Amino acid sequence: MQPHQQRVVDEKNELAERLQKLQVFVGSKKFNEVAEPERSLLLEQMHHMTAYYVTLTKRTDLWAPAAQPAG
């Protein structure tokens, strides 16, 4: 794996951890104690983080051995 690819993998892993923590918080009772508009902004942040994670996953999938041409 090239260094730039490893950086993307590392970033994806860090993002996954942060996204999981945010999802747990949004699903908790404490989330309902957060005032608007911050609650809406947290949901917006989660949406964008999810989209970013999907994009990083598509990139790393391109580098998987199965995606490499035979030869």
Buried (B, 14 or more C-beta within 10 A) or exposed (E): EEEEEEEBBEBBEEBBEEBEEBEEEBEEEEBEEBEEEEBEEBEEBBEEBBEBBEEBEEEBEEEEEEEEEEE
